[in-house]
Amino acid sequence: MWDKKNTLELAHKLVLWRRMFHSNPELSYEEKETSIAIFDALTSMGIEVHKFNDHFGLCGIIRGKYPGPGSQLFARTYHSGSPYSLRHNQYGRIFS
């Protein structure tokens, strides 16, 4: 059962993952280590994850307790880093 303790543990893990991903950026289509870390994190939570042979993308599937429409969740994210440092322009917007 999901409770406050699980939520706090997940929140702590999310902060650690964000710090790890931001301290080790990878270029688009070269996200090998990022994909490995995300695969490990999702499978450790019991989430079904599919890998692709031609790229580093992943597909995670969360199934509901009961079969039928609306009992599955599919999520797609984009993850890549930039080798350039980010700066702010005169309007406060970030650019590389």
Secondary structure, 3 states (H helix, E strand, C coil): CCCHHHHHHHHHHHHHHHHHHHHCCCCCCCCHHHHHHHHHHHHHCCCEEEECCCCCCEEEEEECCCCCCCCEEEECCCCCCCCCCCEECCCCCEEC
